[in-house]
Amino acid sequence: MYFAYHLQRGLQGPFNRWAAAHRDLWSHPALPETPFTRALVAVSELVERTTRHYDKPAFDLDSTTIDGQPVTVHEEVALQTPFCNLLHFRRETTAVDPTVLVVAPLSGHHATLVRETLRTLLPDHDLYVTDWLDARLVPLSAGSFDLDDYIALIQRFLRHLGPEVHVLSVCQPAVAVLSAISLLAEDEPAAQPRSLVLLAGPVDTRVNPTEVNRVSEKQPLEWFERWALDRVPATEPGAGRRVCPGYVQLNGFMSMNADKHLSAHWKLFRDVLHGDDDSAEVHRRFYDEYLAVMDLPAEYYLQTVRSVFQEHALARGTMTFRGVHPVRPEAIRRTALLTVEGEKDDITGLGQTLAAHGLCTGIPAEHKEHYQQPDVGHYGIFAGRRWQNEVAPRIRAFFRRHAGG
């Protein structure tokens, strides 16, 4: 797969450079703008974007606004580990706000996928985020990384940040985060975070299964091992590491929503053609992020498919940590819980995240909340206008209700 991927990239390179040159030529300010030149620019941009290799974007969170005043933000590594760095967005302010750990998905996209999530929360919170490293870049000497290692890493970050921290889990990490807090609640009760927000996470994929869930469940694990994994080639720092390449994940997600993606690119063509720069820029920003992918460690990928999507281990009460320690969400008592789902989510079905409430029976009812956001799909839960205006204010209020005391 890697050979075919690199061959494709090599063949696309000349087309990409040709299209970029034509786009720049026909959009040059010295040329008069006509319907013909706009059409050439639109076609060139589509060709350039569909043949481009997308690198990891930057967070670009170097400033925010607090009480109407601009505030400088510094991106710093608080903890460095082989597979994930704990990033801190330190604000130059004396404001004392809730500390929040945002656990970004490890599902093929970079942590910058939650950039807008962070940008919205930054004025009112002291933010940390899990910045996952591309497994393609991690040397074999760093060892392996599986779902148990993921859980242990979340525990390590929570211990580092202290018991006053609040946790925001964005989509995929729900099972790992819930497991990490469950184990802390049983073994180190004082280390439990103040609150936990689960955004569209697959806690129990037996509930209202989506196409993503059905594909994961109907194929045996051996099928994924044969068709979804490869070894990093010798030209990369992680040479020899067994991974699920990011482009495999991306191709899977795009093929399940091919019509939607084709429509989005056709809309980009029309927006450029008609000079609607604002709409075109929205498309560019989304796909610059969406098409930038990273490799996942094979052992983590396979264990996640088996435990979360095939065995439903946490939901069934059979999940263990390191194969020995049972994971008991009912042990969580001092961490308040908020679950959020999108009405039109076609990746994490309605009810899959809500299922966490049935597992966390030790949390008092007055410390549990659920919210269903109307008219949004999966990504609208943590990005976009409804996230900013409707979801984020609820999360902000929830964190403050459960801070201290």
C-alpha positions in Angstrom: 0.0 0.0 0.0 2.8 2.4 0.9 4.5 1.7 -2.4 1.3 2.5 -4.4 0.7 5.6 -2.3 4.2 7.0 -2.9 3.9 6.1 -6.6 0.6 8.0 -6.8 2.1 11.0 -5.1 5.0 11.0 -7.5 2.8 10.8 -10.5 0.5 13.6 -9.2 3.4 16.0 -8.5 3.8 17.4 -12.1 0.0 17.9 -12.4 -0.1 19.7 -9.0 2.7 22.1 -10.0 1.1 22.7 -13.4 -2.3 23.4 -11.8 -0.7 25.7 -9.2 1.1 27.7 -11.9 -2.0 28.1 -14.0 -4.1 29.2 -11.0 -1.5 31.8 -10.0 -1.2 32.9 -13.7 -4.9 33.4 -14.4 -5.6 35.0 -11.0 -2.7 37.5 -11.3 -3.9 41.1 -10.6 -2.3 42.3 -13.8 -4.8 40.2 -15.9 -8.4 41.4 -16.4 -10.9 39.3 -14.6 -13.5 37.8 -16.9 -15.8 34.8 -16.7 -13.3 32.9 -18.8 -10.3 33.6 -16.5 -12.4 32.8 -13.4 -13.3 29.5 -14.9 -9.6 28.7 -15.6 -8.8 29.7 -12.0 -11.6 27.5 -10.6 -10.5 24.4 -12.7 -6.9 25.0 -11.8 -7.6 25.2 -8.1 -9.7 22.0 -8.1 -6.8 20.1 -9.9 -4.2 21.6 -7.6 -6.2 20.7 -4.4 -7.0 17.1 -5.5 -3.4 16.4 -6.4 -1.8 18.1 -3.3 -0.1 16.3 -0.4 -1.5 17.9 2.8 0.9 18.3 5.7 0.0 18.8 9.3 -1.4 22.3 9.7 -0.3 24.6 12.5 -2.6 25.4 15.4 -2.2 29.2 14.8 -3.5 30.1 18.2 -1.0 32.9 19.0 -3.6 35.3 20.4 -7.1 35.5 21.9 -9.4 38.1 23.3 -10.3 38.4 27.0 -12.7 41.0 28.2 -12.4 42.8 24.9 -8.6 43.0 25.1 -6.1 41.1 22.9 -4.0 38.6 24.8 -0.9 36.8 23.6 -0.9 33.0 23.7 2.2 30.8 23.8 2.1 27.2 22.6 4.3 25.2 24.9 5.1 21.5 25.4 4.1 20.6 29.0 5.0 16.9 28.7 6.8 15.2 25.9 6.3 11.5 25.2 7.1 9.3 22.2 3.6 9.1 20.8 1.9 12.2 22.1 2.9 15.6 23.5 0.8 17.5 26.1 0.5 21.0 24.7 -0.3 24.0 26.8 -1.7 27.2 25.3 -0.4 29.6 27.9 -2.2 33.0 27.9 -0.4 36.1 29.1 -3.2 37.0 31.6 -3.8 37.0 35.4 -7.3 35.6 34.9 -7.9 32.4 37.0 -10.0 30.2 34.7 -10.8 26.5 34.8 -8.0 24.2 33.6 -9.2 22.0 30.7 -7.6 19.0 29.1 -8.9 18.6 25.5 -8.3 15.0 24.4 -8.2 15.1 20.6 -9.1 12.1 18.5 -6.4 9.6 17.5 -8.2 8.4 14.4 -6.1 9.4 11.4 -6.3 13.2 11.6 -3.9 15.5 13.5 -4.9 17.1 16.7 -5.3 20.4 14.8 -8.7 19.0 13.8 -9.9 20.5 17.1 -8.3 23.9 16.4 -11.7 25.7 16.3 -12.7 23.9 19.5 -9.6 25.3 21.2 -10.0 28.8 19.7 -13.6 29.0 21.1 -12.6 27.9 24.6 -9.3 29.8 24.8 -10.7 33.1 26.2 -12.3 31.4 29.2 -10.0 28.4 30.0 -6.4 27.4 30.7 -6.2 24.9 27.8 -4.1 21.8 27.3 -4.5 19.4 24.3 -3.2 16.0 23.4 -1.0 16.5 20.3 -0.7 13.0 18.8 2.4 12.2 16.8 2.3 10.6 13.4 3.4 6.9 14.0 5.3 7.1 10.7 7.7 9.5 12.4 8.2 7.5 15.7 11.3 5.2 15.6 10.9 1.5 16.4 13.1 2.1 19.4 10.2 4.0 21.1 8.4 0.7 21.5 4.7 -0.1 20.8 1.6 1.8 21.6 -1.8 0.2 22.0 -5.2 1.1 23.6 -3.9 0.3 27.1 -0.9 2.6 26.5 -3.4 5.3 25.4 -5.4 4.9 28.7 -2.2 5.0 30.8 -1.1 8.2 28.9 -4.4 9.9 29.7 -3.9 9.0 33.4 -0.4 10.4 33.3 -1.6 13.7 31.9 -4.4 13.9 34.5 -2.0 13.3 37.3 0.3 16.0 35.9 -2.6 18.5 35.7 -4.0 17.7 39.1 -7.5 17.0 40.4 -8.9 20.4 39.6 -8.7 19.8 35.9 -11.8 19.4 33.6 -11.7 17.0 30.6 -13.2 17.5 27.2 -13.1 14.3 25.1 -13.7 15.0 21.4 -15.3 12.0 19.6 -13.0 8.9 19.4 -11.2 9.1 22.8 -14.5 8.5 24.8 -13.8 4.9 25.7 -10.1 5.5 26.6 -10.9 8.6 28.6 -13.8 7.0 30.5 -11.6 4.0 31.2 -8.7 6.1 32.4 -11.0 8.0 34.8 -12.6 4.8 36.0 -9.3 3.3 36.9 -8.2 6.5 38.7 -11.5 6.6 40.6 -10.8 3.1 41.9 -7.1 3.2 42.5 -6.4 6.9 43.1 -9.7 8.6 44.0 -8.1 12.0 44.7 -6.8 12.1 41.1 -10.2 12.1 39.5 -10.9 15.2 37.4 -13.6 17.7 38.4 -15.7 17.1 35.3 -15.8 15.2 32.0 -17.5 16.2 28.8 -17.9 13.6 26.1 -18.6 15.0 22.6 -20.1 12.5 20.2 -18.0 9.5 21.5 -18.6 5.8 20.7 -19.2 4.6 24.2 -21.7 1.9 23.0 -21.8 1.4 19.2 -24.6 -1.2 19.5 -26.9 1.7 20.0 -28.2 3.2 16.7 -25.2 1.8 14.7 -23.9 3.9 11.7 -22.2 2.7 8.6 -18.8 3.2 10.2 -19.9 0.9 13.1 -21.3 -1.7 10.7 -18.2 -1.9 8.6 -16.0 -2.3 11.8 -18.2 -5.0 13.2 -19.0 -7.2 10.1 -15.4 -7.9 9.1 -13.2 -10.2 11.3 -10.1 -8.7 12.9 -7.9 -10.7 10.5 -9.5 -8.7 7.6 -8.3 -5.4 9.1 -4.9 -6.9 9.8 -4.5 -7.9 6.2 -6.0 -5.0 4.4 -5.7 -1.9 6.7 -2.1 -2.3 7.9 1.4 -1.8 6.3 5.0 -1.2 7.4 6.5 2.3 7.3 9.1 2.4 4.4 12.8 2.8 5.0 12.8 6.4 3.9 10.8 7.5 7.0 12.0 7.9 10.7 9.6 5.1 11.8 10.9 2.7 9.2 9.7 -0.9 9.9 6.9 0.2 12.3 3.6 -1.5 11.6 0.9 1.1 11.1 -2.6 1.8 9.8 -1.7 4.5 7.2 -3.6 7.7 7.5 -4.7 7.6 3.8 -6.4 4.2 4.4 -8.5 5.8 7.1 -9.2 8.8 5.0 -10.2 6.8 1.9 -12.6 4.8 4.1 -14.3 7.8 5.5 -14.5 9.6 2.1 -15.9 6.6 0.3 -18.7 6.3 2.8 -19.7 9.9 2.0 -18.5 10.2 -1.6 -21.5 12.2 -2.8 -21.1 14.7 0.0 -17.5 15.3 -0.8 -18.1 15.5 -4.5 -20.8 18.1 -3.9 -18.5 20.1 -1.6 -15.8 20.3 -4.4 -18.4 21.2 -7.0 -19.6 24.0 -4.7 -16.0 25.2 -4.4 -15.7 25.3 -8.2 -18.9 27.4 -8.3 -17.8 29.7 -5.4 -14.5 30.4 -7.1 -16.2 30.9 -10.5 -18.7 33.4 -9.1 -16.2 35.2 -6.9 -17.7 34.1 -3.5 -14.4 34.2 -1.7 -15.9 33.8 1.8 -17.6 30.5 1.0 -14.6 29.2 -0.9 -12.4 30.0 2.1 -14.6 28.0 4.4 -14.2 25.0 2.1 -10.4 25.4 1.9 -10.0 25.6 5.7 -12.1 22.5 6.3 -10.4 20.3 3.6 -6.9 21.6 4.4 -7.5 20.0 7.8 -9.6 17.0 6.8 -7.2 15.8 4.1 -4.1 16.1 6.3 -3.8 12.6 7.8 -1.4 10.6 10.0 -0.5 7.0 10.6 -1.8 5.1 13.6 0.2 2.4 15.5 -1.1 -1.0 14.3 -1.5 -2.5 17.8 -3.6 0.5 18.9 -5.7 0.4 15.7 -6.5 -3.4 16.0 -7.2 -3.2 19.8 -9.6 -0.3 19.3 -11.5 -2.1 16.5 -11.8 -5.2 18.6 -12.5 -3.7 22.0 -14.7 -0.7 21.0 -16.4 -1.7 17.8 -16.6 -5.5 17.9 -16.7 -6.6 21.5 -18.2 -3.4 22.9 -16.1 -4.3 26.0 -16.7 -1.2 28.1 -20.5 -1.1 27.4 -20.8 -4.9 28.2 -18.8 -4.6 31.4 -16.0 -6.9 30.2 -13.2 -4.4 29.5 -9.9 -4.8 31.3 -6.7 -2.8 31.5 -3.6 -4.6 30.6 -5.7 -7.8 30.5 -5.9 -7.9 34.3 -7.6 -4.9 35.9 -11.3 -4.6 35.3 -12.5 -1.2 34.1 -15.5 -0.1 36.3 -17.1 3.2 35.3 -19.4 2.8 38.3 -16.4 3.6 40.5 -16.5 7.3 39.3 -18.1 9.4 42.0 -16.6 12.9 42.1 -16.4 13.6 38.4 -19.4 15.4 36.9 -20.5 14.1 33.5 -21.9 15.9 30.4 -22.6 14.1 27.2 -23.3 15.9 23.9 -24.6 14.4 20.7 -25.5 15.8 17.2 -29.0 15.2 15.8 -27.6 14.3 12.3 -24.4 12.5 13.3 -23.7 9.8 10.8 -20.4 8.6 12.4 -21.4 8.3 16.1 -25.1 7.5 16.2 -27.6 9.1 18.7 -27.5 7.3 22.0 -24.0 6.0 21.7 -22.5 8.8 23.9 -25.6 9.0 26.1 -24.9 5.4 27.1 -22.1 6.7 29.4 -24.7 7.7 31.9 -25.9 4.2 32.3 -22.4 3.0 33.0 -21.5 5.8 35.4 -24.0 4.8 38.1 -21.8 6.2 40.9 -22.1 9.8 39.8 -25.1 11.5 41.5 -28.0 12.4 39.2 -27.6 16.1 39.9 -24.0 15.9 38.4 -25.1 14.4 35.2 -26.3 16.2 32.1 -27.0 15.4 28.5 -27.5 17.7 25.5 -28.6 16.9 21.9 -27.7 19.6 19.4 -30.3 20.0 16.7 -29.4 20.2 13.0 -25.7 19.2 13.2 -23.6 16.3 12.1 -20.5 14.8 13.6 -18.1 17.8 13.0 -20.7 20.4 13.9 -20.5 19.2 17.5 -17.0 20.7 17.9 -16.7 23.2 15.0 -18.8 25.7 13.2 -21.4 28.3 14.1 -23.6 26.0 16.2 -20.6 24.8 18.2 -19.6 28.4 18.9 -23.1 29.7 19.7 -24.9 26.8 21.3 -22.6 23.9 22.3 -19.6 25.8 23.7 -21.6 28.1 26.0 -23.2 25.0 27.7 -19.7 23.4 28.2 -18.3 26.7 29.5 -21.2 26.9 32.1 -20.9 23.2 33.0 -17.2 23.6 33.8 -17.8 26.6 36.0 -20.7 24.9 37.8 -18.4 22.0 38.8 -15.2 24.0 39.5 -13.9 23.8 43.1 -15.9 22.9 46.2 
